[in-house]
Amino acid sequence: MTHHPITGKIFTALGLCLAGAVFSFAQAPAKPNRLALESSPYLRLHADNPVDWWPWSPEAFQKAKKEGKLVFLSIGYSSCHWCHVMERESFRDSTVAEFLNRHFICIKVDREERPDVDQAYMIALETLGVSGGWPLSMFLNPDAKPIAGGTYWPKDDKINDKTDSKRPGFLTVLKGMQNAWEKDQTSVQQAADALARRASLALLTSELGNALVNIDKKLIDSGAKALEAQIDPEHGGFGNPSRAFKGPKFPLAPRLLFLARVEQLDPSPSRATALTVTFDHLLQGGTFDQIGGGFHRYSTERTWTVPHFEKMLYDQAMLLEAMAAHNKTHPSPATDRAMRRTVESLQREFLLPGGGFASSLAADTDGTEGKSYTWTEQELDLALPENADRGLAKVAFGFSGRNQLDGRLIATEALPLAKLAETTKLPQAEALDRLEKVRTKLLLARERRNKPERDTKLLAGWNGLAIAGLARAGQQQNDPAWIKLAASTADAVMNHLFTPTGRLYRVYDAAPQKGPQARLPACLDDYASLLHGLLTLHEVTAEPRWKEQATRLADAMLKWHKPERGKGLLTTANDQPKLFLQTRDSYDGSQPSGNGLAAWALARLAKATGNPAFKNQAMDCVSMVSGNLQNDPESHALSLLAVNDLVTDK
């Protein structure tokens, strides 16, 4: 990738520098900054920083223009481990803060509040040839156009002992950027204009090149085969065969849901095996919370043993739906138990007092990643004073010293049930009952610890995914209580966030000393995910009110997100202030894309209502990415599900 001379010289080493961080703690100022008044827990985390933070606002950019300063934009979220590290190292540091305050206007964004802002600048970063991640750290001109950026930087420069090369620290990056701005503002402005054009051109080229492929069942078949080929045959999960599947693994629930749904409609022994291997290994590792239920965000290595410990609502929701789909055709007692524990985790850890679910749980507790979920030998002794219980836990949960993070033990399912019964010399039912009692004791001990911070904001889209996951899991497990919980969640979201005038808002939460309120016009993924949830409730219960609400929501989505020209649907509502880049999200990663999920939900809603406008819009969204459905199907799993409902009767 060719870089602009300025960005090329200063920022070629940017990216995720995760090793060898040196922590620097500075005294917090007595007076909070303006983020203290924000509703977002992530923004309020930075309220005592000496950095003069602004929330994303026109006023911040007006100040940058008036004072002739660059903007430093930092985007993260409350459960992000490395966001917390950079906050401790750099944003609390008086030296860093003094330089930032003197030379930059500093803006902090919660990506869970403004996914559209995050997506636009992530595209800009990747256009520069830099791998994305969080915290996302960008330098902008006063017109909000990106110039250069990276992700996490340690405060000070680091020397790589193996290569003897220097990786710049945050202070070096700041000084380099400010020096470039002071010496040649014209060139920096030109770099910003050029990057904005390149990012826009990349999106336009992608859209224009996508109308040449027929929308038919062949896309579903070839997409399923392509995804199946990326599953690790030994440990399950998606990876790169050319790298022997080494490296971190995300569950990538949209892909699992697509394959499980295709397996329901068109059974394949190889696909069934690939899915079973994936779910078996995922549910046996530390990425699944063996003691409390639910899923951590991803595994740091191939075997699902050592996770990155934050818990996200969208993972719990979509993995519930994917497990239910797989369990429908390939039932497993282990998956039954995992689904039940995941729902218990949602009720215990995520459920909000007024209905609906919180967005996430942080990875860190007391400044240590995974401390709430991991164990020392002494903690196990206190939780399980009886030798027999402690011995069973060490055998069953792998507390042998192998599965560790920084000296603390990680629970895994070290023995399958049959092997556990053989080891304990008990019938399987008795062995499982005894293990369940030990697990309950460990969970009670864990509940007495300090807990990770919970981000209590209610997000429309993520709750929509939870509605769908609970409804499908309740249907598959024949548990009316789960379906009832899905319905009460739908009522809470619609009551709090969908206005009588037909507009959906994204966030429901409270600022300090204020009551909760709806904020921020919804993004496309909010409409699409909530539409998916309401429609799934209708499909499960056959209650007319859910179809009626889904229809109202779909009408609102098309009103606010249909572009004046071009295909697909806009990420940001068409009446909102324009960003430097108008995105039309179609990439399914850990979270579903707005256009992919909208297309799938609209295709199903067209069948339920007979309204051709919904089918036409679904086809429009799919046509926007038709070339990618052929060339990059793994990134467009939900669009492929939409194709199935558009071209088949199944």
C-alpha positions as CSV (number, residue, x, y, z in Angstrom):
1,M,0.0,0.0,0.0
2,T,1.4,3.4,-1.0
3,H,1.5,6.0,1.8
4,H,1.4,9.7,1.7
5,P,5.0,11.0,2.4
6,I,4.0,12.5,5.8
7,T,2.1,9.5,7.0
8,G,4.5,7.1,5.4
9,K,7.5,8.4,7.3
10,I,5.9,8.9,10.7
11,F,3.3,6.1,10.8
12,T,4.6,3.1,9.0
13,A,5.0,1.3,12.4
14,L,1.5,1.9,13.7
15,G,-0.8,-0.9,14.6
16,L,-1.4,-3.2,17.6
17,C,1.6,-3.0,19.8
18,L,0.5,-5.4,22.5
19,A,3.7,-6.6,24.1
20,G,6.0,-5.1,26.7
21,A,3.8,-2.3,27.9
22,V,5.2,-0.1,30.7
23,F,2.5,1.2,32.9
24,S,2.6,4.9,34.1
25,F,0.2,6.1,36.7
26,A,-0.3,9.8,37.3
27,Q,-2.3,11.6,39.9
28,A,-5.9,12.3,38.7
29,P,-6.9,15.9,38.7
30,A,-9.3,17.2,41.3
31,K,-11.7,18.7,38.6
32,P,-13.4,16.3,36.2
33,N,-13.5,17.2,32.5
34,R,-16.7,17.6,30.4
35,L,-17.0,13.8,29.9
36,A,-18.3,13.6,33.5
37,L,-21.7,14.7,32.3
38,E,-22.0,11.9,29.6
39,S,-24.3,9.0,29.8
40,S,-21.8,6.5,28.4
41,P,-19.8,4.6,31.2
42,Y,-16.9,4.4,28.8
43,L,-16.8,8.1,28.3
44,R,-17.2,8.7,32.1
45,L,-14.2,6.4,32.6
46,H,-12.1,9.3,31.2
47,A,-13.8,12.0,33.2
48,D,-10.9,12.4,35.7
49,N,-8.2,12.3,33.0
50,P,-6.1,15.5,32.8
51,V,-6.8,15.4,29.1
52,D,-9.3,18.1,28.0
53,W,-11.7,15.6,26.4
54,W,-14.7,16.6,24.2
55,P,-17.5,14.2,23.3
56,W,-18.2,13.9,19.5
57,S,-19.9,17.2,18.8
58,P,-19.9,20.1,16.3
59,E,-18.5,22.4,19.0
60,A,-15.3,20.4,19.2
61,F,-14.6,20.8,15.5
62,Q,-15.6,24.5,15.6
63,K,-13.0,24.9,18.3
64,A,-10.3,23.1,16.2
65,K,-11.1,25.4,13.3
66,K,-11.0,28.6,15.4
67,E,-7.6,27.6,17.0
68,G,-6.1,26.1,13.9
69,K,-5.4,22.7,15.6
70,L,-5.5,19.1,14.6
71,V,-8.0,16.8,16.2
72,F,-7.0,13.7,18.1
73,L,-9.8,11.2,18.0
74,S,-9.8,8.2,20.4
75,I,-12.5,5.5,19.9
76,G,-13.1,2.6,22.2
77,Y,-15.6,0.8,24.4
78,S,-16.0,0.0,28.1
79,S,-15.1,-3.7,28.0
80,C,-12.0,-3.2,25.8
81,H,-8.9,-4.4,27.6
82,W,-6.3,-2.3,25.6
83,C,-8.6,0.8,25.8
84,H,-8.2,0.6,29.6
85,V,-4.5,0.1,29.3
86,M,-4.0,3.2,27.1
87,E,-6.2,5.1,29.5
88,R,-4.0,4.1,32.5
89,E,-0.7,4.6,30.7
90,S,-1.3,7.8,28.6
91,F,-4.5,9.6,29.3
92,R,-3.9,9.8,33.1
93,D,-0.3,10.9,32.5
94,S,0.2,14.7,33.1
95,T,3.0,14.9,30.5
96,V,0.9,13.4,27.8
97,A,-2.1,15.4,28.8
98,E,-0.2,18.7,28.7
99,F,1.0,18.0,25.2
100,L,-2.4,16.9,23.9
101,N,-4.1,19.9,25.5
102,R,-1.7,22.4,24.1
103,H,-1.6,21.1,20.5
104,F,-4.8,19.2,19.8
105,I,-8.5,19.2,20.3
106,C,-9.2,15.8,21.9
107,I,-12.4,13.9,21.2
108,K,-13.4,10.6,22.9
109,V,-16.1,8.3,21.2
110,D,-17.8,5.2,22.5
111,R,-18.0,3.0,19.5
112,E,-21.0,1.3,20.9
113,E,-22.9,4.6,20.8
114,R,-21.6,5.7,17.4
115,P,-20.7,2.6,15.3
116,D,-21.1,4.8,12.2
117,V,-18.2,7.1,13.3
118,D,-16.1,4.1,14.3
119,Q,-16.7,2.4,11.0
120,A,-15.9,5.4,8.8
121,Y,-12.5,6.0,10.5
122,M,-11.7,2.3,10.7
123,I,-12.1,2.2,6.9
124,A,-9.8,5.2,6.7
125,L,-7.2,3.5,8.9
126,E,-7.3,0.3,6.8
127,T,-7.1,2.4,3.6
128,L,-3.7,3.5,5.0
129,G,-2.6,-0.1,5.2
130,V,-2.8,-0.3,9.0
131,S,-4.5,-3.2,10.7
132,G,-7.6,-2.1,12.7
133,G,-8.4,-2.6,16.3
134,W,-9.3,-0.8,19.5
135,P,-8.6,1.7,20.9
136,L,-8.8,3.3,17.4
137,S,-6.5,6.4,17.5
138,M,-6.9,8.9,14.6
139,F,-5.6,12.3,13.7
140,L,-8.1,14.5,11.8
141,N,-8.0,17.9,10.3
142,P,-10.5,20.5,11.6
143,D,-13.0,19.4,8.9
144,A,-13.0,15.9,10.5
145,K,-11.1,14.3,7.6
146,P,-8.6,11.6,8.6
147,I,-4.9,12.1,8.1
148,A,-3.2,9.2,9.9
149,G,-3.7,6.9,12.8
150,G,-3.2,3.6,14.6
151,T,-4.6,1.7,17.5
152,Y,-2.9,1.2,20.9
153,W,0.4,2.8,21.5
154,P,2.4,2.5,24.8
155,K,3.3,5.9,26.2
156,D,7.0,5.6,25.5
157,D,9.1,4.1,22.7
158,K,9.8,0.4,22.8
159,I,12.9,-1.4,21.6
160,N,12.3,-4.9,20.1
161,D,15.0,-7.0,21.6
162,K,14.9,-9.5,18.7
163,T,15.2,-7.1,15.9
164,D,16.7,-4.1,17.7
165,S,14.2,-1.9,16.0
166,K,12.3,0.9,17.8
167,R,8.5,1.1,17.9
168,P,7.3,4.7,18.5
169,G,5.4,5.4,21.6
170,F,2.4,7.7,21.9
171,L,4.4,10.8,22.9
172,T,6.7,10.3,19.9
173,V,3.7,9.9,17.6
174,L,2.1,13.1,19.0
175,K,5.2,15.1,18.6
176,G,5.8,13.8,15.0
177,M,2.2,14.7,14.0
178,Q,2.4,18.1,15.6
179,N,5.8,18.8,13.9
180,A,4.3,17.9,10.5
181,W,1.3,20.2,11.1
182,E,3.5,23.2,12.2
183,K,5.9,22.8,9.3
184,D,3.6,22.2,6.4
185,Q,-0.1,22.5,7.0
186,T,-0.8,22.5,3.3
187,S,0.7,19.0,2.8
188,V,-1.1,17.7,5.8
189,Q,-4.4,19.0,4.5
190,Q,-3.7,17.5,1.1
191,A,-3.0,14.2,2.8
192,A,-6.4,14.4,4.5
193,D,-8.2,15.2,1.3
194,A,-6.4,12.4,-0.5
195,L,-7.2,9.8,2.2
196,A,-10.9,10.8,2.2
197,R,-11.0,10.4,-1.6
198,R,-9.3,7.0,-1.5
199,A,-11.6,5.7,1.2
200,S,-14.7,6.9,-0.7
201,L,-13.3,5.5,-4.0
202,A,-12.7,2.1,-2.4
203,L,-16.3,2.0,-1.2
204,L,-17.7,3.2,-4.6
205,T,-15.5,0.7,-6.6
206,S,-16.8,-2.1,-4.4
207,E,-20.4,-1.1,-4.9
208,L,-20.1,-0.7,-8.7
209,G,-18.3,-4.0,-9.1
210,N,-21.1,-6.0,-7.4
211,A,-24.0,-6.0,-9.9
212,L,-22.7,-8.7,-12.2
213,V,-23.4,-11.9,-10.4
214,N,-26.7,-13.8,-10.6
215,I,-28.6,-14.1,-7.3
216,D,-29.4,-17.8,-7.1
217,K,-28.9,-20.9,-5.0
218,K,-25.4,-21.5,-6.4
219,L,-24.2,-18.7,-4.2
220,I,-25.5,-20.4,-1.1
221,D,-23.9,-23.7,-2.0
222,S,-20.5,-22.2,-2.9
223,G,-20.6,-19.9,0.2
224,A,-21.2,-22.9,2.5
225,K,-18.4,-24.8,1.0
226,A,-16.0,-21.8,1.3
227,L,-16.9,-21.3,4.9
228,E,-16.6,-25.0,5.7
229,A,-13.1,-25.0,4.2
230,Q,-12.0,-22.4,6.7
231,I,-13.0,-24.5,9.8
232,D,-10.1,-25.9,11.8
233,P,-10.6,-29.7,11.6
234,E,-8.8,-30.3,14.9
235,H,-10.1,-27.6,17.2
236,G,-13.0,-26.1,15.2
237,G,-13.6,-22.4,14.6
238,F,-12.6,-20.3,11.6
239,G,-9.0,-19.8,10.8
240,N,-6.5,-19.6,8.0
241,P,-5.5,-23.1,6.6
242,S,-2.3,-21.7,5.2
243,R,-1.2,-20.8,8.7
244,A,-2.2,-24.1,10.2
245,F,-5.1,-22.3,11.9
246,K,-2.7,-20.7,14.4
247,G,-3.5,-17.4,16.1
248,P,-6.5,-15.9,17.8
249,K,-10.0,-17.2,17.2
250,F,-13.3,-15.4,17.3
251,P,-16.6,-17.5,17.5
252,L,-18.0,-15.5,14.5
253,A,-21.6,-16.4,15.2
254,P,-23.0,-15.0,11.9
255,R,-21.0,-17.6,10.0
256,L,-21.9,-20.4,12.4
257,L,-25.6,-19.4,12.1
258,F,-25.4,-19.5,8.3
259,L,-23.8,-23.0,8.2
260,A,-26.2,-24.3,10.8
261,R,-29.2,-23.0,8.9
262,V,-27.9,-24.4,5.6
263,E,-27.3,-27.8,7.4
264,Q,-31.0,-27.7,8.4
265,L,-32.1,-27.2,4.8
266,D,-29.5,-29.3,3.0
267,P,-27.7,-31.8,5.2
268,S,-24.1,-32.6,4.5
269,P,-21.9,-35.0,6.6
270,S,-18.8,-32.9,6.2
271,R,-20.6,-29.7,7.2
272,A,-22.2,-31.4,10.2
273,T,-18.9,-32.7,11.3
274,A,-17.2,-29.3,11.0
275,L,-20.0,-27.6,13.0
276,T,-20.0,-30.3,15.7
277,V,-16.2,-30.1,16.1
278,T,-16.5,-26.3,16.4
279,F,-19.3,-26.3,19.0
280,D,-17.7,-29.2,21.0
281,H,-14.3,-27.5,21.3
282,L,-15.7,-24.0,21.8
283,L,-17.9,-25.3,24.7
284,Q,-15.0,-27.3,26.2
285,G,-12.5,-24.4,26.3
286,G,-12.0,-21.4,28.5
287,T,-13.7,-19.1,26.0
288,F,-17.0,-20.5,27.3
289,D,-17.4,-19.5,30.9
290,Q,-17.5,-23.0,32.4
291,I,-18.5,-21.8,35.9
292,G,-20.9,-19.0,35.2
293,G,-22.1,-19.7,31.6
294,G,-21.9,-17.4,28.6
295,F,-19.0,-16.6,26.2
296,H,-16.0,-14.4,26.4
297,R,-15.2,-12.4,23.3
298,Y,-12.5,-14.5,21.7
299,S,-9.7,-17.0,22.3
300,T,-6.1,-15.7,22.2
301,E,-4.9,-19.0,20.7
302,R,-6.1,-21.8,18.5
303,T,-7.5,-24.2,21.1
304,W,-10.1,-21.9,22.8
305,T,-8.3,-22.3,26.1
306,V,-7.1,-18.7,27.0
307,P,-9.8,-16.1,26.2
308,H,-9.9,-12.4,26.1
309,F,-12.3,-12.1,29.0
310,E,-14.8,-9.4,28.1
311,K,-18.4,-10.6,27.6
312,M,-20.5,-8.9,24.9
313,L,-24.2,-9.1,24.7
314,Y,-24.1,-9.7,20.9
315,D,-22.0,-12.8,21.4
316,Q,-24.3,-14.3,23.9
317,A,-27.3,-13.5,21.7
318,M,-26.1,-14.8,18.4
319,L,-24.3,-17.8,19.8
320,L,-27.6,-18.8,21.5
321,E,-29.3,-18.6,18.1
322,A,-26.5,-20.5,16.4
323,M,-26.5,-23.3,19.0
324,A,-30.2,-23.6,18.8
325,A,-30.0,-24.0,15.0
326,H,-27.3,-26.6,15.2
327,N,-29.0,-28.5,18.1
328,K,-32.2,-28.7,16.1
329,T,-30.5,-31.1,13.6
330,H,-27.7,-32.5,15.8
331,P,-28.9,-32.5,19.4
332,S,-26.3,-32.8,22.1
333,P,-26.7,-32.8,25.9
334,A,-23.6,-30.7,26.2
335,T,-25.1,-28.0,23.9
336,D,-28.3,-28.2,26.0
337,R,-26.4,-27.4,29.1
338,A,-24.4,-24.6,27.4
339,M,-27.6,-23.0,26.2
340,R,-29.1,-23.1,29.7
341,R,-26.0,-21.7,31.3
342,T,-25.8,-18.9,28.8
343,V,-29.4,-17.9,29.5
344,E,-28.7,-18.0,33.2
345,S,-25.7,-15.8,32.6
346,L,-27.8,-13.3,30.7
347,Q,-30.3,-13.2,33.5
348,R,-27.7,-12.9,36.3
349,E,-25.1,-10.7,34.6
350,F,-26.8,-8.7,31.9
351,L,-30.5,-8.2,32.8
352,L,-31.4,-4.6,33.7
353,P,-33.9,-3.7,36.4
354,G,-36.4,-2.1,33.9
355,G,-36.1,-4.9,31.3
356,G,-33.7,-5.4,28.5
357,F,-30.0,-6.2,28.7
358,A,-26.8,-4.3,29.4
359,S,-24.3,-4.2,26.6
360,S,-21.1,-5.8,28.1
361,L,-19.0,-6.8,31.0
362,A,-15.3,-5.6,31.1
363,A,-12.4,-8.0,30.8
364,D,-10.6,-6.5,33.8
365,T,-11.4,-6.5,37.5
366,D,-9.2,-4.4,39.9
367,G,-6.9,-3.7,36.9
368,T,-6.2,-7.4,36.2
369,E,-7.6,-9.1,33.1
370,G,-9.8,-12.1,33.9
371,K,-9.4,-11.8,37.6
372,S,-13.2,-12.3,38.2
373,Y,-13.1,-15.6,36.2
374,T,-9.8,-17.2,37.1
375,W,-8.4,-18.9,40.2
376,T,-5.4,-19.3,42.5
377,E,-4.9,-22.5,44.4
378,Q,-5.7,-20.6,47.6
379,E,-9.0,-19.4,46.2
380,L,-9.9,-22.9,45.2
381,D,-9.1,-24.2,48.7
382,L,-11.4,-21.5,50.2
383,A,-14.2,-22.2,47.8
384,L,-14.0,-25.9,48.0
385,P,-12.8,-26.9,51.5
386,E,-13.7,-30.5,51.1
387,N,-10.9,-32.5,49.5
388,A,-13.2,-34.6,47.3
389,D,-14.8,-31.5,45.8
390,R,-11.5,-29.8,45.2
391,G,-10.1,-33.0,43.6
392,L,-13.1,-33.3,41.3
393,A,-12.8,-29.6,40.3
394,K,-9.1,-29.9,39.4
395,V,-9.8,-33.0,37.3
396,A,-13.1,-31.8,35.6
397,F,-12.2,-28.1,35.1
398,G,-8.5,-28.6,34.2
399,F,-7.2,-26.8,37.3
400,S,-3.9,-28.6,36.9
401,G,-1.6,-25.6,36.3
402,R,-1.6,-25.9,32.5
403,N,-4.5,-23.6,31.7
404,Q,-3.2,-20.3,33.0
405,L,-3.2,-16.5,32.5
406,D,-0.5,-14.7,34.4
407,G,-0.4,-17.5,37.0
408,R,-4.2,-17.7,37.5
409,L,-6.0,-20.9,36.6
410,I,-8.7,-20.9,33.8
411,A,-11.6,-23.3,34.0
412,T,-12.1,-25.6,31.0
413,E,-14.1,-28.8,30.4
414,A,-11.0,-31.0,30.8
415,L,-12.9,-34.3,30.7
416,P,-16.0,-35.3,28.6
417,L,-18.8,-36.7,30.7
418,A,-18.1,-40.3,29.8
419,K,-14.4,-39.9,30.9
420,L,-15.5,-38.1,34.0
421,A,-17.8,-40.9,35.0
422,E,-15.0,-43.4,34.4
423,T,-12.5,-41.3,36.5
424,T,-15.0,-40.8,39.4
425,K,-16.3,-44.4,39.1
426,L,-19.8,-43.1,39.1
427,P,-22.7,-43.4,36.6
428,Q,-22.8,-40.5,34.2
429,A,-25.9,-39.0,35.7
430,E,-24.4,-39.1,39.2
431,A,-21.0,-37.8,38.0
432,L,-22.8,-34.8,36.3
433,D,-24.9,-34.1,39.4
434,R,-21.9,-34.1,41.6
435,L,-20.0,-31.8,39.2
436,E,-22.9,-29.5,39.1
437,K,-22.8,-29.1,42.9
438,V,-19.1,-28.3,42.8
439,R,-19.7,-25.8,40.0
440,T,-22.4,-24.1,42.0
441,K,-20.0,-23.7,45.0
442,L,-17.4,-22.2,42.7
443,L,-20.0,-19.8,41.2
444,L,-21.1,-18.7,44.7
445,A,-17.5,-18.0,45.7
446,R,-17.0,-16.1,42.5
447,E,-20.1,-14.0,43.1
448,R,-18.6,-12.7,46.3
449,R,-15.6,-11.2,44.5
450,N,-15.4,-7.7,43.0
451,K,-17.1,-7.9,39.7
452,P,-16.0,-6.5,36.3
453,E,-17.6,-3.2,35.3
454,R,-20.9,-3.6,33.5
455,D,-21.8,-1.2,30.8
456,T,-25.4,-0.6,31.6
457,K,-26.6,1.1,28.5
458,L,-29.4,-0.6,26.7
459,L,-28.7,-0.8,22.9
460,A,-31.6,-1.3,20.6
461,G,-29.7,-3.5,18.1
462,W,-27.9,-5.8,20.5
463,N,-31.2,-6.3,22.5
464,G,-32.8,-7.2,19.2
465,L,-30.2,-10.0,18.7
466,A,-30.9,-11.1,22.3
467,I,-34.7,-11.3,21.5
468,A,-34.0,-13.6,18.5
469,G,-31.5,-15.8,20.4
470,L,-33.8,-16.3,23.4
471,A,-36.8,-17.0,21.2
472,R,-35.0,-19.6,19.0
473,A,-33.3,-21.2,22.0
474,G,-36.7,-21.3,23.9
475,Q,-38.3,-22.9,20.9
476,Q,-35.6,-25.5,20.4
477,Q,-35.4,-26.3,24.1
478,N,-39.2,-26.2,24.6
479,D,-38.8,-23.6,27.4
480,P,-41.6,-21.1,27.4
481,A,-39.8,-19.0,30.1
482,W,-37.1,-18.1,27.6
483,I,-39.6,-17.1,25.0
484,K,-41.4,-15.0,27.6
485,L,-38.1,-13.3,28.5
486,A,-37.6,-12.5,24.8
487,A,-41.1,-11.0,24.6
488,S,-40.5,-8.9,27.7
489,T,-37.2,-7.7,26.3
490,A,-39.0,-6.7,23.0
491,D,-41.6,-4.8,25.0
492,A,-38.9,-2.9,27.0
493,V,-36.9,-1.9,23.8
494,M,-40.0,-0.8,21.9
495,N,-41.4,1.1,24.9
496,H,-38.0,2.9,25.6
497,L,-36.6,3.4,22.1
498,F,-39.3,3.4,19.4
499,T,-41.3,6.7,19.3
500,P,-45.0,7.1,18.4
501,T,-43.8,9.1,15.4
502,G,-42.0,6.1,14.0
503,R,-38.4,6.7,14.9
504,L,-36.0,4.3,16.6
505,Y,-33.3,5.5,19.0
506,R,-30.1,3.6,19.6
507,V,-29.3,4.0,23.4
508,Y,-31.4,4.1,26.6
509,D,-29.4,5.1,29.6
510,A,-28.9,7.8,32.2
511,A,-26.4,10.6,32.7
512,P,-25.3,11.4,36.3
513,Q,-28.1,12.8,38.4
514,K,-30.6,12.3,35.6
515,G,-33.2,9.7,34.7
516,P,-32.7,7.3,31.8
517,Q,-33.7,8.5,28.4
518,A,-33.6,7.5,24.7
519,R,-30.6,9.1,22.9
520,L,-29.0,9.1,19.4
521,P,-31.1,8.2,16.3
522,A,-30.6,4.6,15.6
523,C,-28.1,3.3,13.0
524,L,-29.0,0.7,10.4
525,D,-27.8,-2.2,12.5
526,D,-30.3,-1.2,15.3
527,Y,-33.2,-1.3,12.9
528,A,-32.1,-4.6,11.3
529,S,-31.2,-6.4,14.5
530,L,-34.5,-5.4,16.3
531,L,-36.4,-6.3,13.1
532,H,-34.8,-9.7,13.2
533,G,-35.7,-10.1,16.9
534,L,-39.4,-9.1,16.4
535,L,-39.8,-11.2,13.3
536,T,-38.2,-14.2,15.1
537,L,-40.7,-13.8,17.9
538,H,-43.5,-13.8,15.4
539,E,-42.1,-16.9,13.7
540,V,-41.8,-18.7,17.1
541,T,-45.1,-17.6,18.7
542,A,-47.3,-16.8,15.7
543,E,-48.6,-13.8,17.7
544,P,-49.8,-11.1,15.3
545,R,-48.5,-8.2,17.4
546,W,-44.9,-9.1,16.7
547,K,-45.5,-9.1,12.9
548,E,-47.3,-5.7,13.2
549,Q,-44.4,-4.2,15.2
550,A,-41.9,-5.7,12.7
551,T,-43.8,-4.1,9.8
552,R,-43.8,-0.7,11.5
553,L,-40.1,-0.9,12.2
554,A,-39.3,-2.0,8.7
555,D,-41.2,1.0,7.3
556,A,-39.2,3.3,9.6
557,M,-35.9,1.7,8.6
558,L,-36.6,2.3,4.9
559,K,-37.7,5.8,5.6
560,W,-34.6,6.8,7.4
561,H,-31.9,4.7,5.8
562,K,-32.7,4.4,2.1
563,P,-30.3,6.5,0.1
564,E,-31.3,9.0,-2.6
565,R,-29.3,6.9,-5.1
566,G,-27.4,3.7,-5.2
567,K,-28.1,0.3,-3.7
568,G,-28.4,-1.0,-0.1
569,L,-29.2,1.0,3.0
570,L,-27.1,3.7,4.7
571,T,-25.4,3.1,8.0
572,T,-26.3,6.5,9.3
573,A,-29.8,7.9,9.0
574,N,-30.3,10.1,5.9
575,D,-31.3,13.1,7.9
576,Q,-28.3,13.1,10.2
577,P,-25.1,15.2,9.8
578,K,-22.9,13.6,7.1
579,L,-19.5,12.1,8.0
580,F,-16.6,12.4,5.6
581,L,-17.6,8.9,4.4
582,Q,-21.1,7.5,3.9
583,T,-20.9,3.8,4.7
584,R,-23.3,1.0,3.8
585,D,-22.2,-1.7,6.1
586,S,-22.3,-5.3,4.7
587,Y,-19.4,-7.1,6.4
588,D,-20.3,-9.8,8.9
589,G,-17.7,-10.2,11.5
590,S,-18.3,-10.9,15.2
591,Q,-21.3,-8.7,14.8
592,P,-23.8,-8.9,11.9
593,S,-23.8,-6.2,9.2
594,G,-26.6,-3.8,8.9
595,N,-27.3,-4.5,5.2
596,G,-26.9,-8.3,5.6
597,L,-29.3,-8.6,8.5
598,A,-31.7,-6.1,7.0
599,A,-31.8,-8.1,3.8
600,W,-32.5,-11.4,5.6
601,A,-35.2,-9.9,7.9
602,L,-36.9,-8.1,5.0
603,A,-36.9,-11.2,2.8
604,R,-38.7,-13.1,5.7
605,L,-41.0,-10.3,6.4
606,A,-42.0,-10.2,2.7
607,K,-43.1,-13.8,3.0
608,A,-45.0,-13.1,6.2
609,T,-46.8,-10.1,4.9
610,G,-46.9,-10.5,1.1
611,N,-45.5,-7.0,0.7
612,P,-43.4,-6.9,-2.4
613,A,-41.6,-3.7,-1.3
614,F,-39.9,-5.6,1.4
615,K,-38.7,-8.3,-1.0
616,N,-37.5,-5.7,-3.5
617,Q,-35.4,-3.9,-0.8
618,A,-34.0,-7.2,0.4
619,M,-32.9,-8.0,-3.2
620,D,-31.5,-4.5,-3.5
621,C,-29.3,-5.0,-0.4
622,V,-28.1,-8.4,-1.7
623,S,-27.4,-7.0,-5.2
624,M,-25.1,-4.4,-3.7
625,V,-22.8,-7.2,-2.5
626,S,-23.5,-9.9,-5.1
627,G,-19.9,-10.0,-6.3
628,N,-18.7,-10.4,-2.7
629,L,-21.2,-13.2,-2.2
630,Q,-19.2,-15.1,-4.9
631,N,-15.7,-13.9,-4.1
632,D,-15.8,-13.3,-0.3
633,P,-18.7,-15.3,1.0
634,E,-17.3,-15.8,4.5
635,S,-17.7,-12.1,5.1
636,H,-21.3,-12.0,4.0
637,A,-23.0,-14.9,5.7
638,L,-26.2,-13.1,6.5
639,S,-26.6,-11.8,3.0
640,L,-26.4,-15.4,1.9
641,L,-29.2,-16.3,4.3
642,A,-31.2,-13.5,2.7
643,V,-30.5,-15.1,-0.7
644,N,-31.9,-18.4,0.5
645,D,-35.2,-16.7,1.5
646,L,-35.3,-14.8,-1.7
647,V,-34.8,-17.7,-4.1
648,T,-36.1,-20.7,-2.3
649,D,-39.3,-21.7,-0.5
650,K,-37.4,-23.3,2.5
